[in-house]
Amino acid sequence: MPARDNKKEAPMTTATKRPDPYLPPISDPSLHQIIIVGGGAGGLELATQLGRKLGRKKLAGITLIDKARTHIWKPLLHEIAAGSMDVGRHELDYLAQAHWSGFRYRYGEMIGLDRKARLVRTAATYDEEGRVVTPERVFNYDTLVMAVGSISNDFGTPGVKQHAIMLDTPDQAERFNRRLINACLRAHTQAEPIRPGQLHVTIIGAGATGTELSAELHRTVRGVVAYGLDRIDAEKDIKITLIEAAPRIVPALPERLSDSTAKILSELGVDIRTNARVTEVTSEGVKLASGDFIPSELVVWAAGVKGPAVISNLDGLEVSPMNTLVVKPTLQTTLDDSIFALGDCAYLIPNGEEKPIPPRAQSAHQMASHILASIPRRMRGDPLQDFKYRDFGSLVSLGHYTTVGNLMGFVSGRSMMIEGLFAKLMYRSLYKMHQWALHGFSKVALDTLSRLLTRRTEPHVKLH
């Protein structure tokens, strides 16, 4: 990896600016133009804070580009898939957030980059009838932040794309939930007996997403059946299998936490298969390298992550084996100091460590905060500081049943195991912190109160 360059960067001047024919200027076109690609947890927080800090004061032009129109905090996707959360109550409209926070939102998917001309290219978008919504466009930047996240890695396993559903986006999570509800309705109304595997759910990958989904499904599927689908015997006809290639589930977390989680899931009746490698997914189930076949018509793939395809098309920037952007300790890409990366799409091995910073929400939040401080320094031509990751611990929510986790003690250097109500409150506080960064304390407090009131008058599972 190239050595870090500590020399001051020359301040950006009006002469370096290029007019952008595609964007009607809402501020002085001579301003430093900052583009953030990706409106996930880190990208949206950064755009919001930069908008309030620089955009509103006309100190820089801030633009967020995303291929979706609304934002959902990614750790909530398993709840959407299980049906315990309604997307409409938690999604945030990018256009509205941009209007409230002093940045611009542009709809489109990034498909290319010209580093010499400092141009980001986005693809055209179309509606359901095939009509163009937005044409192919280019956007000028002085500073570019890549925050495109990650996607599931199927490792080329046959049948995954055809027969399994990944949980990378809200659309995919909602698609799985619809498939689950339809499967229950079909089983309830069909003339023939329920087939082996017809209502079995197999989750491939026992990381945080797969593990949390298995617990959430155990409750919500039984909730759906309880609303009048009396031909289905939940204990007999519904089965959840969790498959992990590693020796234990949630392998990235401490062993004590993994063992505690496995014990709780086993008590719920979840079939846990560790040291199990999937060789094929079919319309009828999952084949393992051991020769076992798991009948299952509902399959979720939650194993492995990699960077999205666009990262391999970024004008020669250095990428990791996982197709993520290799960055220096300042979070600038190794070959271009005008480009930063944060969150799941950034690859950084801290000094003294053997593994890169893990793809977690807390990583994206900390990186966004670091870049928020770095960009004004770069605009002034000051040297940038190195990013220092602090692991605050890990939490795994097992839905209605419990939450387990560990908190890191920075004084002693040891971790503390937590479980139950306190752990659940800590887990929920992570989402509240994300909301706080976007909306402020008052709005989050009012929103929390309104959800507590309306929750009492609605079904606890999504039924459509």
C-alpha positions as a Markdown table, in Angstrom:
| # | Residue | x | y | z |
|---|---|---|---|---|
| 1 | Met | 0.0 | 0.0 | 0.0 |
| 2 | Pro | 1.5 | 3.4 | -0.9 |
| 3 | Ala | 2.8 | 5.5 | 2.0 |
| 4 | Arg | 0.7 | 8.3 | 3.3 |
| 5 | Asp | 1.5 | 11.7 | 1.9 |
| 6 | Asn | 1.5 | 14.2 | 4.7 |
| 7 | Lys | 2.2 | 17.3 | 2.5 |
| 8 | Lys | -0.4 | 20.0 | 2.5 |
| 9 | Glu | -2.9 | 20.0 | -0.4 |
| 10 | Ala | -3.3 | 23.2 | -2.2 |
| 11 | Pro | -6.5 | 25.0 | -1.4 |
| 12 | Met | -9.2 | 24.8 | -4.0 |
| 13 | Thr | -9.7 | 28.0 | -5.9 |
| 14 | Thr | -12.4 | 29.4 | -8.1 |
| 15 | Ala | -10.2 | 28.7 | -11.2 |
| 16 | Thr | -10.3 | 25.0 | -10.5 |
| 17 | Lys | -14.1 | 24.9 | -10.7 |
| 18 | Arg | -16.0 | 23.5 | -13.7 |
| 19 | Pro | -19.5 | 24.5 | -14.6 |
| 20 | Asp | -22.1 | 21.7 | -14.3 |
| 21 | Pro | -24.6 | 22.0 | -17.1 |
| 22 | Tyr | -26.8 | 19.3 | -15.6 |
| 23 | Leu | -27.4 | 21.0 | -12.2 |
| 24 | Pro | -29.0 | 24.4 | -12.0 |
| 25 | Pro | -26.9 | 26.0 | -9.3 |
| 26 | Ile | -28.6 | 26.7 | -6.0 |
| 27 | Ser | -25.5 | 28.5 | -4.6 |
| 28 | Asp | -22.3 | 30.1 | -5.9 |
| 29 | Pro | -20.9 | 27.8 | -8.6 |
| 30 | Ser | -17.4 | 28.7 | -7.4 |
| 31 | Leu | -18.0 | 26.8 | -4.2 |
| 32 | His | -16.1 | 23.6 | -3.4 |
| 33 | Gln | -18.4 | 20.8 | -4.7 |
| 34 | Ile | -18.7 | 17.7 | -2.5 |
| 35 | Ile | -20.5 | 14.6 | -3.8 |
| 36 | Ile | -21.5 | 11.7 | -1.6 |
| 37 | Val | -22.5 | 8.5 | -3.5 |
| 38 | Gly | -24.7 | 6.3 | -1.4 |
| 39 | Gly | -27.3 | 7.3 | 1.1 |
| 40 | Gly | -26.9 | 4.5 | 3.7 |
| 41 | Ala | -26.3 | 5.0 | 7.4 |
| 42 | Gly | -22.9 | 6.7 | 6.9 |
| 43 | Gly | -23.5 | 8.5 | 3.6 |
| 44 | Leu | -26.8 | 10.1 | 4.7 |
| 45 | Glu | -25.5 | 11.1 | 8.1 |
| 46 | Leu | -22.5 | 12.7 | 6.4 |
| 47 | Ala | -24.6 | 14.5 | 3.8 |
| 48 | Thr | -26.9 | 15.8 | 6.5 |
| 49 | Gln | -24.1 | 17.1 | 8.8 |
| 50 | Leu | -22.2 | 18.6 | 5.9 |
| 51 | Gly | -25.4 | 20.3 | 4.7 |
| 52 | Arg | -26.0 | 21.9 | 8.1 |
| 53 | Lys | -22.3 | 22.8 | 8.6 |
| 54 | Leu | -21.3 | 24.0 | 5.1 |
| 55 | Gly | -24.3 | 23.9 | 2.7 |
| 56 | Arg | -26.7 | 26.2 | 4.6 |
| 57 | Lys | -23.8 | 28.7 | 5.2 |
| 58 | Lys | -23.0 | 28.7 | 1.4 |
| 59 | Leu | -19.4 | 27.4 | 2.3 |
| 60 | Ala | -19.7 | 24.4 | -0.1 |
| 61 | Gly | -22.1 | 22.6 | -2.4 |
| 62 | Ile | -23.2 | 19.3 | -1.0 |
| 63 | Thr | -24.8 | 16.7 | -3.3 |
| 64 | Leu | -26.0 | 13.2 | -2.3 |
| 65 | Ile | -26.5 | 10.6 | -5.2 |
| 66 | Asp | -28.5 | 7.4 | -4.6 |
| 67 | Lys | -30.3 | 4.9 | -6.8 |
| 68 | Ala | -33.2 | 4.7 | -4.2 |
| 69 | Arg | -35.6 | 7.5 | -3.3 |
| 70 | Thr | -35.9 | 6.6 | 0.4 |
| 71 | His | -33.6 | 5.6 | 3.2 |
| 72 | Ile | -34.0 | 2.7 | 5.6 |
| 73 | Trp | -31.4 | 1.9 | 8.2 |
| 74 | Lys | -29.9 | -1.4 | 6.9 |
| 75 | Pro | -29.9 | -3.3 | 10.3 |
| 76 | Leu | -33.7 | -3.1 | 10.2 |
| 77 | Leu | -34.0 | -5.2 | 7.0 |
| 78 | His | -34.4 | -8.5 | 8.9 |
| 79 | Glu | -37.4 | -7.0 | 10.7 |
| 80 | Ile | -38.9 | -5.9 | 7.4 |
| 81 | Ala | -38.4 | -9.4 | 5.9 |
| 82 | Ala | -40.0 | -11.1 | 8.9 |
| 83 | Gly | -42.9 | -8.7 | 8.8 |
| 84 | Ser | -42.5 | -7.2 | 12.2 |
| 85 | Met | -41.8 | -3.7 | 10.8 |
| 86 | Asp | -43.7 | -1.6 | 8.3 |
| 87 | Val | -41.3 | 0.1 | 5.8 |
| 88 | Gly | -43.7 | 3.0 | 5.4 |
| 89 | Arg | -43.3 | 4.0 | 9.0 |
| 90 | His | -39.5 | 4.1 | 9.0 |
| 91 | Glu | -38.3 | 5.1 | 5.6 |
| 92 | Leu | -37.0 | 8.6 | 5.1 |
| 93 | Asp | -37.5 | 10.5 | 1.8 |
| 94 | Tyr | -34.1 | 11.8 | 0.5 |
| 95 | Leu | -35.6 | 14.8 | -1.2 |
| 96 | Ala | -37.3 | 16.0 | 2.0 |
| 97 | Gln | -34.1 | 15.3 | 4.1 |
| 98 | Ala | -32.1 | 17.3 | 1.6 |
| 99 | His | -34.5 | 20.2 | 1.7 |
| 100 | Trp | -34.5 | 20.3 | 5.5 |
| 101 | Ser | -30.7 | 19.9 | 5.9 |
| 102 | Gly | -29.0 | 22.1 | 3.2 |
| 103 | Phe | -27.8 | 19.6 | 0.7 |
| 104 | Arg | -29.0 | 18.4 | -2.8 |
| 105 | Tyr | -30.3 | 14.9 | -3.6 |
| 106 | Arg | -30.0 | 13.5 | -7.1 |
| 107 | Tyr | -31.7 | 10.3 | -8.1 |
| 108 | Gly | -29.6 | 7.8 | -10.1 |
| 109 | Glu | -27.1 | 4.9 | -9.9 |
| 110 | Met | -23.4 | 5.7 | -10.3 |
| 111 | Ile | -22.0 | 3.7 | -13.2 |
| 112 | Gly | -18.6 | 5.4 | -13.8 |
| 113 | Leu | -15.9 | 7.8 | -12.8 |
| 114 | Asp | -13.5 | 10.1 | -14.6 |
| 115 | Arg | -10.8 | 11.0 | -12.1 |
| 116 | Lys | -8.8 | 13.3 | -14.3 |
| 117 | Ala | -11.9 | 15.5 | -15.1 |
| 118 | Arg | -13.4 | 14.8 | -11.7 |
| 119 | Leu | -16.7 | 13.6 | -13.1 |
| 120 | Val | -19.2 | 11.1 | -11.6 |
| 121 | Arg | -21.5 | 9.5 | -14.2 |
| 122 | Thr | -25.0 | 8.1 | -13.4 |
| 123 | Ala | -27.2 | 5.9 | -15.4 |
| 124 | Ala | -30.6 | 6.8 | -16.7 |
| 125 | Thr | -33.6 | 5.8 | -14.6 |
| 126 | Tyr | -37.0 | 4.5 | -15.9 |
| 127 | Asp | -40.5 | 4.1 | -14.5 |
| 128 | Glu | -42.6 | 0.9 | -14.5 |
| 129 | Glu | -43.8 | 1.7 | -18.0 |
| 130 | Gly | -40.3 | 2.0 | -19.3 |
| 131 | Arg | -40.3 | 5.8 | -19.7 |
| 132 | Val | -37.2 | 7.8 | -18.8 |
| 133 | Val | -37.4 | 9.5 | -15.4 |
| 134 | Thr | -33.9 | 10.9 | -15.3 |
| 135 | Pro | -31.4 | 10.8 | -18.3 |
| 136 | Glu | -27.8 | 9.7 | -18.0 |
| 137 | Arg | -26.0 | 12.5 | -16.3 |
| 138 | Val | -22.5 | 13.7 | -15.1 |
| 139 | Phe | -21.7 | 15.6 | -12.0 |
| 140 | Asn | -18.6 | 17.6 | -11.2 |
| 141 | Tyr | -16.8 | 17.2 | -7.8 |
| 142 | Asp | -13.9 | 18.6 | -5.9 |
| 143 | Thr | -14.3 | 16.0 | -3.2 |
| 144 | Leu | -15.9 | 12.7 | -3.7 |
| 145 | Val | -17.1 | 10.4 | -0.9 |
| 146 | Met | -17.9 | 6.8 | -1.8 |
| 147 | Ala | -20.5 | 5.3 | 0.6 |
| 148 | Val | -22.1 | 2.7 | -1.6 |
| 149 | Gly | -22.1 | 0.0 | 1.1 |
| 150 | Ser | -21.9 | -3.7 | 0.3 |
| 151 | Ile | -24.0 | -6.5 | -1.2 |
| 152 | Ser | -24.3 | -10.2 | -0.4 |
| 153 | Asn | -21.7 | -12.5 | -1.9 |
| 154 | Asp | -23.1 | -15.7 | -3.3 |
| 155 | Phe | -19.6 | -17.0 | -4.2 |
| 156 | Gly | -20.9 | -18.3 | -7.5 |
| 157 | Thr | -23.1 | -20.9 | -5.8 |
| 158 | Pro | -25.5 | -22.5 | -8.3 |
| 159 | Gly | -29.2 | -21.6 | -7.9 |
| 160 | Val | -28.8 | -18.7 | -5.5 |
| 161 | Lys | -29.8 | -16.0 | -7.9 |
| 162 | Gln | -32.8 | -18.0 | -9.1 |
| 163 | His | -34.2 | -19.5 | -5.9 |
| 164 | Ala | -32.9 | -17.5 | -2.9 |
| 165 | Ile | -33.6 | -13.9 | -1.8 |
| 166 | Met | -30.8 | -11.7 | -0.4 |
| 167 | Leu | -31.5 | -8.9 | 2.1 |
| 168 | Asp | -29.4 | -6.0 | 0.7 |
| 169 | Thr | -32.3 | -3.6 | 0.1 |
| 170 | Pro | -35.8 | -2.9 | 1.5 |
| 171 | Asp | -37.3 | -4.1 | -1.8 |
| 172 | Gln | -35.6 | -7.5 | -1.3 |
| 173 | Ala | -36.8 | -7.7 | 2.3 |
| 174 | Glu | -40.4 | -6.8 | 1.3 |
| 175 | Arg | -40.2 | -9.4 | -1.5 |
| 176 | Phe | -39.3 | -12.1 | 1.0 |
| 177 | Asn | -42.1 | -11.1 | 3.3 |
| 178 | Arg | -44.6 | -11.2 | 0.5 |
| 179 | Arg | -43.3 | -14.7 | -0.5 |
| 180 | Leu | -43.7 | -15.8 | 3.1 |
| 181 | Ile | -47.2 | -14.5 | 3.5 |
| 182 | Asn | -48.2 | -16.0 | 0.1 |
| 183 | Ala | -46.8 | -19.3 | 1.1 |
| 184 | Cys | -48.9 | -19.4 | 4.3 |
| 185 | Leu | -52.1 | -18.4 | 2.5 |
| 186 | Arg | -51.4 | -21.0 | -0.2 |
| 187 | Ala | -50.8 | -23.7 | 2.4 |
| 188 | His | -54.0 | -22.8 | 4.2 |
| 189 | Thr | -56.3 | -22.9 | 1.1 |
| 190 | Gln | -54.8 | -25.7 | -0.9 |
| 191 | Ala | -56.7 | -29.0 | -1.2 |
| 192 | Glu | -53.7 | -31.3 | -0.7 |
| 193 | Pro | -51.7 | -31.7 | 2.5 |
| 194 | Ile | -48.8 | -29.3 | 3.2 |
| 195 | Arg | -45.7 | -30.7 | 1.5 |
| 196 | Pro | -42.4 | -31.3 | 3.3 |
| 197 | Gly | -40.4 | -28.1 | 3.0 |
| 198 | Gln | -43.4 | -26.0 | 1.8 |
| 199 | Leu | -43.3 | -23.8 | 4.9 |
| 200 | His | -39.7 | -24.4 | 5.8 |
| 201 | Val | -37.3 | -21.3 | 5.9 |
| 202 | Thr | -33.6 | -21.9 | 5.3 |
| 203 | Ile | -31.3 | -19.0 | 6.1 |
| 204 | Ile | -27.8 | -19.4 | 4.7 |
| 205 | Gly | -25.3 | -17.4 | 6.6 |
| 206 | Ala | -25.4 | -17.1 | 10.4 |
| 207 | Gly | -23.9 | -13.7 | 10.8 |
| 208 | Ala | -25.9 | -10.9 | 12.6 |
| 209 | Thr | -28.5 | -10.6 | 9.8 |
| 210 | Gly | -29.2 | -14.3 | 9.4 |
| 211 | Thr | -29.2 | -15.0 | 13.2 |
| 212 | Glu | -31.5 | -12.1 | 14.0 |
| 213 | Leu | -33.8 | -13.1 | 11.1 |
| 214 | Ser | -34.2 | -16.6 | 12.4 |
| 215 | Ala | -35.4 | -15.4 | 15.8 |
| 216 | Glu | -37.7 | -12.8 | 14.3 |
| 217 | Leu | -39.3 | -15.3 | 12.0 |
| 218 | His | -40.0 | -17.7 | 14.8 |
| 219 | Arg | -42.4 | -15.3 | 16.3 |
| 220 | Thr | -43.9 | -13.5 | 13.3 |
| 221 | Val | -44.7 | -16.6 | 11.3 |
| 222 | Arg | -46.6 | -18.0 | 14.2 |
| 223 | Gly | -48.3 | -14.6 | 14.5 |
| 224 | Val | -49.5 | -14.8 | 10.9 |
| 225 | Val | -50.9 | -18.3 | 11.4 |
| 226 | Ala | -52.7 | -17.1 | 14.6 |
| 227 | Tyr | -54.7 | -14.6 | 12.6 |
| 228 | Gly | -57.0 | -17.4 | 11.3 |
| 229 | Leu | -54.9 | -19.7 | 9.2 |
| 230 | Asp | -56.0 | -22.7 | 11.3 |
| 231 | Arg | -55.1 | -25.4 | 8.8 |
| 232 | Ile | -51.4 | -24.7 | 9.5 |
| 233 | Asp | -49.9 | -26.3 | 12.6 |
| 234 | Ala | -47.0 | -23.9 | 13.4 |
| 235 | Glu | -45.1 | -26.5 | 15.5 |
| 236 | Lys | -45.4 | -29.2 | 12.9 |
| 237 | Asp | -45.5 | -27.4 | 9.5 |
| 238 | Ile | -43.1 | -24.5 | 10.1 |
| 239 | Lys | -39.4 | -25.1 | 10.5 |
| 240 | Ile | -36.4 | -22.7 | 10.4 |
| 241 | Thr | -32.9 | -23.9 | 9.6 |
| 242 | Leu | -29.8 | -21.7 | 10.0 |
| 243 | Ile | -26.7 | -22.7 | 8.1 |
| 244 | Glu | -23.2 | -21.5 | 8.7 |
| 245 | Ala | -19.9 | -22.6 | 7.1 |
| 246 | Ala | -17.8 | -21.6 | 10.1 |
| 247 | Pro | -17.6 | -23.7 | 13.3 |
| 248 | Arg | -20.1 | -21.5 | 15.1 |
| 249 | Ile | -22.8 | -18.9 | 14.4 |
| 250 | Val | -22.0 | -15.2 | 14.4 |
| 251 | Pro | -18.4 | -16.1 | 14.0 |
| 252 | Ala | -17.2 | -12.5 | 13.9 |
| 253 | Leu | -18.4 | -12.0 | 17.5 |
| 254 | Pro | -16.8 | -13.3 | 20.8 |
| 255 | Glu | -17.3 | -17.0 | 21.4 |
| 256 | Arg | -19.2 | -16.5 | 24.6 |
| 257 | Leu | -21.7 | -14.4 | 22.7 |
| 258 | Ser | -22.0 | -17.0 | 19.9 |
| 259 | Asp | -22.6 | -19.8 | 22.4 |
| 260 | Ser | -25.3 | -17.8 | 24.2 |
| 261 | Thr | -27.1 | -17.0 | 21.0 |
| 262 | Ala | -27.0 | -20.6 | 19.7 |
| 263 | Lys | -28.4 | -21.8 | 23.0 |
| 264 | Ile | -31.4 | -19.4 | 22.8 |
| 265 | Leu | -32.1 | -20.3 | 19.2 |
| 266 | Ser | -31.9 | -24.0 | 19.9 |
| 267 | Glu | -34.5 | -23.6 | 22.7 |
| 268 | Leu | -36.8 | -21.9 | 20.1 |
| 269 | Gly | -36.5 | -24.9 | 17.9 |
| 270 | Val | -34.2 | -23.4 | 15.2 |
| 271 | Asp | -32.2 | -26.1 | 13.5 |
| 272 | Ile | -28.6 | -24.8 | 13.5 |
| 273 | Arg | -26.1 | -26.4 | 11.1 |
| 274 | Thr | -22.5 | -25.3 | 11.5 |
| 275 | Asn | -19.5 | -26.4 | 9.5 |
| 276 | Ala | -21.9 | -26.7 | 6.6 |
| 277 | Arg | -21.1 | -25.6 | 3.1 |
| 278 | Val | -23.9 | -25.0 | 0.6 |
| 279 | Thr | -23.2 | -26.4 | -2.9 |
| 280 | Glu | -26.6 | -25.6 | -4.6 |
| 281 | Val | -29.9 | -24.0 | -4.0 |
| 282 | Thr | -32.9 | -25.5 | -5.9 |
| 283 | Ser | -36.6 | -24.7 | -6.1 |
| 284 | Glu | -37.2 | -27.5 | -3.5 |
| 285 | Gly | -34.4 | -26.9 | -1.0 |
| 286 | Val | -30.7 | -26.6 | -0.3 |
| 287 | Lys | -27.9 | -29.1 | -1.0 |
| 288 | Leu | -24.9 | -29.3 | 1.3 |
| 289 | Ala | -21.4 | -30.5 | 0.6 |
| 290 | Ser | -21.9 | -33.3 | 3.1 |
| 291 | Gly | -24.6 | -34.7 | 0.8 |
| 292 | Asp | -27.5 | -33.7 | 3.0 |
| 293 | Phe | -30.5 | -32.1 | 1.4 |
| 294 | Ile | -32.7 | -29.6 | 3.4 |
| 295 | Pro | -36.2 | -29.3 | 1.9 |
| 296 | Ser | -37.2 | -25.7 | 1.9 |
| 297 | Glu | -39.2 | -23.5 | -0.5 |
| 298 | Leu | -38.2 | -20.3 | 1.3 |
| 299 | Val | -34.5 | -19.6 | 1.2 |
| 300 | Val | -32.6 | -16.4 | 2.3 |
| 301 | Trp | -29.0 | -15.9 | 1.4 |
| 302 | Ala | -27.2 | -13.9 | 4.1 |
| 303 | Ala | -23.7 | -15.3 | 3.7 |
| 304 | Gly | -20.7 | -13.1 | 2.9 |
| 305 | Val | -20.4 | -9.5 | 1.7 |
| 306 | Lys | -18.6 | -7.8 | -1.2 |
| 307 | Gly | -18.5 | -4.4 | -2.7 |
| 308 | Pro | -21.1 | -3.5 | -5.4 |
| 309 | Ala | -20.1 | -3.9 | -9.1 |
| 310 | Val | -19.5 | -0.2 | -9.6 |
| 311 | Ile | -16.4 | -0.3 | -7.5 |
| 312 | Ser | -14.6 | -2.2 | -10.1 |
| 313 | Asn | -15.4 | 0.6 | -12.6 |
| 314 | Leu | -13.8 | 3.5 | -10.8 |
| 315 | Asp | -11.1 | 4.5 | -13.2 |
| 316 | Gly | -8.4 | 2.3 | -11.7 |
| 317 | Leu | -8.8 | 2.9 | -8.0 |
| 318 | Glu | -7.2 | 0.2 | -5.8 |
| 319 | Val | -9.7 | -2.5 | -4.7 |
| 320 | Ser | -9.5 | -5.3 | -2.2 |
| 321 | Pro | -10.2 | -9.0 | -2.9 |
| 322 | Met | -13.7 | -8.3 | -1.6 |
| 323 | Asn | -14.1 | -5.6 | -4.3 |
| 324 | Thr | -14.0 | -2.8 | -1.7 |
| 325 | Leu | -12.0 | 0.4 | -1.9 |
| 326 | Val | -8.6 | 0.3 | -0.3 |
| 327 | Val | -8.1 | 3.5 | 1.7 |
| 328 | Lys | -5.2 | 5.1 | 3.6 |
| 329 | Pro | -5.5 | 5.8 | 7.4 |
| 330 | Thr | -7.1 | 9.2 | 6.5 |
| 331 | Leu | -9.9 | 7.3 | 4.6 |
| 332 | Gln | -8.7 | 8.7 | 1.3 |
| 333 | Thr | -8.3 | 6.2 | -1.5 |
| 334 | Thr | -4.7 | 5.1 | -2.0 |
| 335 | Leu | -4.5 | 6.5 | -5.6 |
| 336 | Asp | -6.5 | 9.7 | -5.3 |
| 337 | Asp | -6.6 | 12.0 | -2.4 |
| 338 | Ser | -9.7 | 13.8 | -3.6 |
| 339 | Ile | -11.8 | 10.6 | -3.1 |
| 340 | Phe | -12.8 | 9.2 | 0.3 |
| 341 | Ala | -14.5 | 6.0 | 1.2 |
| 342 | Leu | -16.5 | 5.0 | 4.3 |
| 343 | Gly | -18.6 | 2.2 | 5.7 |
| 344 | Asp | -18.8 | -1.3 | 4.2 |
| 345 | Cys | -17.2 | -0.2 | 0.9 |
| 346 | Ala | -14.0 | 0.9 | 2.6 |
| 347 | Tyr | -11.1 | -1.5 | 3.2 |
| 348 | Leu | -8.7 | -0.4 | 5.9 |
| 349 | Ile | -6.5 | -2.6 | 8.1 |
| 350 | Pro | -5.6 | -0.5 | 11.2 |
| 351 | Asn | -1.9 | -0.4 | 12.3 |
| 352 | Gly | -1.1 | -3.4 | 14.4 |
| 353 | Glu | -4.2 | -5.3 | 13.3 |
| 354 | Glu | -4.5 | -8.3 | 11.0 |
| 355 | Lys | -8.1 | -7.9 | 9.8 |
| 356 | Pro | -9.9 | -4.9 | 8.2 |
| 357 | Ile | -12.4 | -2.8 | 10.1 |
| 358 | Pro | -15.6 | -4.9 | 10.1 |
| 359 | Pro | -18.7 | -3.9 | 8.1 |
| 360 | Arg | -20.9 | -2.6 | 10.9 |
| 361 | Ala | -23.2 | 0.3 | 11.4 |
| 362 | Gln | -20.9 | 1.7 | 14.1 |
| 363 | Ser | -18.0 | 1.6 | 11.7 |
| 364 | Ala | -19.9 | 3.7 | 9.1 |
| 365 | His | -21.0 | 6.2 | 11.8 |
| 366 | Gln | -17.4 | 6.7 | 13.1 |
| 367 | Met | -16.0 | 7.0 | 9.5 |
| 368 | Ala | -18.7 | 9.6 | 8.6 |
| 369 | Ser | -17.8 | 11.6 | 11.7 |
| 370 | His | -14.1 | 11.5 | 10.8 |
| 371 | Ile | -14.7 | 12.6 | 7.2 |
| 372 | Leu | -17.0 | 15.4 | 8.4 |
| 373 | Ala | -14.0 | 16.9 | 10.2 |
| 374 | Ser | -11.6 | 16.0 | 7.4 |
| 375 | Ile | -13.3 | 17.8 | 4.5 |
| 376 | Pro | -13.1 | 21.3 | 5.9 |
| 377 | Arg | -9.4 | 20.7 | 6.6 |
| 378 | Arg | -8.9 | 19.5 | 3.1 |
| 379 | Met | -10.7 | 22.6 | 1.7 |
| 380 | Arg | -8.2 | 24.8 | 3.7 |
| 381 | Gly | -5.2 | 22.7 | 2.5 |
| 382 | Asp | -4.4 | 21.4 | 6.0 |
| 383 | Pro | -3.0 | 17.9 | 6.6 |
| 384 | Leu | -5.6 | 15.3 | 7.5 |
| 385 | Gln | -5.6 | 13.2 | 10.7 |
| 386 | Asp | -5.7 | 9.4 | 10.7 |
| 387 | Phe | -9.0 | 7.6 | 11.5 |
| 388 | Lys | -9.0 | 5.6 | 14.7 |
| 389 | Tyr | -11.7 | 2.9 | 15.0 |
| 390 | Arg | -13.2 | 2.2 | 18.4 |
| 391 | Asp | -15.0 | -1.1 | 18.9 |
| 392 | Phe | -17.9 | -0.3 | 21.2 |
| 393 | Gly | -18.9 | -4.0 | 21.3 |
| 394 | Ser | -21.6 | -6.1 | 19.6 |
| 395 | Leu | -25.2 | -6.7 | 20.1 |
| 396 | Val | -27.5 | -9.4 | 18.5 |
| 397 | Ser | -31.2 | -8.9 | 18.8 |
| 398 | Leu | -33.3 | -12.1 | 19.0 |
| 399 | Gly | -36.5 | -10.3 | 18.4 |
| 400 | His | -39.2 | -10.5 | 21.0 |
| 401 | Tyr | -37.3 | -13.1 | 23.1 |
| 402 | Thr | -34.1 | -11.3 | 24.2 |
| 403 | Thr | -30.9 | -9.5 | 23.1 |
| 404 | Val | -27.4 | -10.5 | 23.9 |
| 405 | Gly | -24.1 | -8.7 | 23.4 |
| 406 | Asn | -20.9 | -7.4 | 24.8 |
| 407 | Leu | -19.8 | -3.8 | 25.6 |
| 408 | Met | -16.1 | -2.8 | 25.4 |
| 409 | Gly | -14.5 | -1.2 | 28.4 |
| 410 | Phe | -11.9 | 1.3 | 27.2 |
| 411 | Val | -10.3 | 1.7 | 30.6 |
| 412 | Ser | -9.8 | -2.0 | 31.4 |
| 413 | Gly | -9.7 | -3.2 | 27.8 |
| 414 | Arg | -12.1 | -6.0 | 28.7 |
| 415 | Ser | -15.6 | -6.7 | 27.4 |
| 416 | Met | -18.7 | -7.0 | 29.5 |
| 417 | Met | -21.4 | -9.6 | 28.6 |
| 418 | Ile | -25.0 | -8.2 | 28.7 |
| 419 | Glu | -28.3 | -9.8 | 28.1 |
| 420 | Gly | -32.0 | -9.2 | 28.4 |
| 421 | Leu | -33.8 | -5.8 | 28.8 |
| 422 | Phe | -30.6 | -3.7 | 29.2 |
| 423 | Ala | -29.1 | -5.3 | 26.1 |
| 424 | Lys | -32.4 | -4.7 | 24.2 |
| 425 | Leu | -32.4 | -1.0 | 25.2 |
| 426 | Met | -28.8 | -0.7 | 24.1 |
| 427 | Tyr | -29.7 | -2.3 | 20.8 |
| 428 | Arg | -32.6 | 0.1 | 20.2 |
| 429 | Ser | -30.5 | 3.0 | 21.2 |
| 430 | Leu | -28.3 | 2.4 | 18.1 |
| 431 | Tyr | -31.2 | 3.2 | 15.8 |
| 432 | Lys | -32.2 | 6.2 | 17.9 |
| 433 | Met | -28.6 | 7.5 | 17.6 |
| 434 | His | -28.9 | 7.2 | 13.9 |
| 435 | Gln | -32.2 | 9.0 | 13.9 |
| 436 | Trp | -30.8 | 11.7 | 16.2 |
| 437 | Ala | -28.0 | 12.4 | 13.7 |
| 438 | Leu | -30.5 | 12.9 | 11.0 |
| 439 | His | -33.4 | 14.7 | 12.8 |
| 440 | Gly | -32.2 | 16.0 | 16.2 |
| 441 | Phe | -33.5 | 15.1 | 19.6 |
| 442 | Ser | -36.9 | 16.8 | 19.6 |
| 443 | Lys | -38.2 | 15.1 | 16.5 |
| 444 | Val | -36.9 | 11.7 | 17.5 |
| 445 | Ala | -38.6 | 12.0 | 20.9 |
| 446 | Leu | -41.9 | 12.9 | 19.4 |
| 447 | Asp | -41.6 | 10.2 | 16.8 |
| 448 | Thr | -40.8 | 7.6 | 19.4 |
| 449 | Leu | -43.9 | 8.6 | 21.5 |
| 450 | Ser | -46.2 | 8.5 | 18.5 |
| 451 | Arg | -45.0 | 5.0 | 17.6 |
| 452 | Leu | -45.6 | 3.7 | 21.1 |
| 453 | Leu | -49.2 | 4.9 | 20.9 |
| 454 | Thr | -50.0 | 3.6 | 17.4 |
| 455 | Arg | -48.3 | 0.3 | 18.0 |
| 456 | Arg | -51.2 | -0.6 | 20.4 |
| 457 | Thr | -53.8 | -0.3 | 17.7 |
| 458 | Glu | -52.1 | -2.3 | 14.9 |
| 459 | Pro | -51.2 | -5.9 | 14.2 |
| 460 | His | -47.7 | -6.8 | 15.4 |
| 461 | Val | -47.0 | -8.5 | 12.1 |
| 462 | Lys | -47.4 | -7.4 | 8.6 |
| 463 | Leu | -50.2 | -9.3 | 6.9 |
| 464 | His | -50.0 | -8.0 | 3.3 |
